[in-house]
Amino acid sequence: MFKQMGFCFNADDCIGCSACEIACKNENQTPSGINWRTVKKVSPELFLSVSCNHCDNPECFRVCPHRAFTKRRDGIVEINQNLCDGCQLCVAACPYHAPKFDPESHKVSKCQMCYPRQDTGHLPACVEACTTNALKLVNLGEFNNPNIVRSLPGFPDISITSPSIVFFGQKTRKRYFLSQGRLKT
């Protein structure tokens, strides 16, 4: 079985606390204004925690004229900043807005799935910080659950890049109303 590390996100469990976003920023010491992971509210009851999706067919990899992007055997897409000239073609090409341009260094950076942490047996900082376990690290080559879906409302089209993320969709929630002192659905 192949190894493709990726994220599994449970939309029902995300409360929008941004702990994953803060942990990523702290772990990677990204410059001010640059967040590799962001939490977005896409509807009144739906948050998405998104970063680089370490795609099977990454557009950043395809468009980079300097071959600054590589894909590890475990599927993690890396960027070598020494090869980046700041042309920003990857920024424009990524449907998930993962590569971030730093106007001070004139280089692009992005989530690298905390591979130095993973290489020493630790989880990515964002996954470790998720207080509700809405965000998990999985090997998509082995992960199989009948309740997963490939996309959610508010997530960009996956057809070209095949991102390494899966979702547990939102369950229909019952609404209760108080009527004449009694709860009704």
C-alpha positions, 0 to 999 in steps of 0.5 A: 500500500502506498503512503500519502500523508494527509489531513482528515477534517471533521466539520461537526467537531470544529468550533472555530477556535483557531488553535490550529492556526495559532499553533502553526504560526508559533511552530513555524515562526511565519512572518507577520501577516502570513498564515500557512493555516487559516480557519474560515467561517463558510456558513453560520454553522461551518468552519473550515481549517485549511492549509496546503493540501499536499496534493497528488497533482500539485499545481505549485509543483507544475508551474514553478519554473525553478523546480523549487517544489518537491514531493517526498515519498510520504506525499508531503510537498516541500518548497526549497526557498533557496530555489524560489525567486519569488515569481509567485506563479505558484501563488496564482496557480494554487486553488487553495491559496496555500503558497504565501509570498513574503514581501520582505524576503521576496520568497514564497513559503507554505505549510510543509505538514511539519515534516521535521516533527513527523520525522521524529514521531510527532504530529504536526503542530496544528493537529496536536493543538486541535482541542476537539480533534476535528483535525487529524493526520492520516495516511490516505493510502490506508485510511478508509471510512465510509463516512468520509467525503472528498469536499465540503461546501466552501472548499475549492474544486478538487478535480485538478489537484486531488488534494490530500484531505478528506472530510467528515461532512456536517450532520443534519442538526435538529433544531428545538424550539420552545413553544408554550413551555414545551420543546418541539423539533 
